[in-house]
Amino acid sequence: MKTLLDTLKRDFTLPKDPKVLNRNILDTIKTIEYSLIYIGLGLVKIKTDKLFIKLGYKNMSAYVRYLTEITGKDRSSVYKWLQIGEIYTKYREELTEAGFNSKDGSTKLPYLERALKIKPEKEVYENIVKMSQREFSNYARGIMVIEDELNGKTKENVIETEDESGHIFTYRGIKSAKVYFGQKNDVYERLIFGAQLAYNSLDMGTFVIAAHLKTKREYKKFEDIVKEAREKMRQEIKEKRSRKRPSIT
């Protein structure tokens, strides 16, 4: 039986002209991006129309398991493709209006809803088109990356995926938290937001504190106090640092 490796060895040769090779690489990358959209939309259709039943599987999870066995891909990759399809389906009109298409990077789509929660809508759609995947993922998480300081070694520590039962947070390659479906929408959204805030803080080396407040009035009062205290603290730290600096004579 002729394998793909055999085909590459016997029938496939790379062009010697670097410009042709470069063009082929770019064309292939664009094809991959388009394929991810196609795969995602296909998975969405199989899930929403319950076509997995006609294919002989009890549920979507069983179908995903079958795909992982056939392709060798892990479950998180398949659910990432599904997420790409779901986000593209949900925001297709807005994305099209903004000029987004598959060549802009379908891998940016999983970060779209996260960005929309914390950034102006018009700005988000402009950035999903012009930013790279890494830039947009950091933008969506509220992280300002200074390339020179990081020496180009920016690493995506937090990956969000979904399976049939909930929203999964993977931190530095380890599945570390899961928010289950089936809860009230406002509870679910608060839990997701809280987890995102915590992981953002880990990435940036900052701190998050939790305070139990009973009413919106308490929350407003607490917010005002925190803002004032934070600014006072930062000013004190700044003044303390300036006093430690040696004078230049």
Secondary structure as GFF3:
##gff-version 3
##sequence-region A 1 249
A	DSSP	alpha_helix	4	11	.	.	.	ID=ss1
A	DSSP	alpha_helix	18	48	.	.	.	ID=ss2
A	DSSP	alpha_helix	51	54	.	.	.	ID=ss3
A	DSSP	alpha_helix	60	71	.	.	.	ID=ss4
A	DSSP	alpha_helix	75	90	.	.	.	ID=ss5
A	DSSP	alpha_helix	92	98	.	.	.	ID=ss6
A	DSSP	three_ten_helix	102	104	.	.	.	ID=ss7
A	DSSP	three_ten_helix	106	111	.	.	.	ID=ss8
A	DSSP	alpha_helix	112	118	.	.	.	ID=ss9
A	DSSP	alpha_helix	121	130	.	.	.	ID=ss10
A	DSSP	alpha_helix	133	140	.	.	.	ID=ss11
A	DSSP	alpha_helix	147	150	.	.	.	ID=ss12
A	DSSP	beta_strand	158	162	.	.	.	ID=ss13
A	DSSP	beta_strand	166	171	.	.	.	ID=ss14
A	DSSP	beta_strand	174	180	.	.	.	ID=ss15
A	DSSP	alpha_helix	185	204	.	.	.	ID=ss16
A	DSSP	alpha_helix	216	244	.	.	.	ID=ss17
###
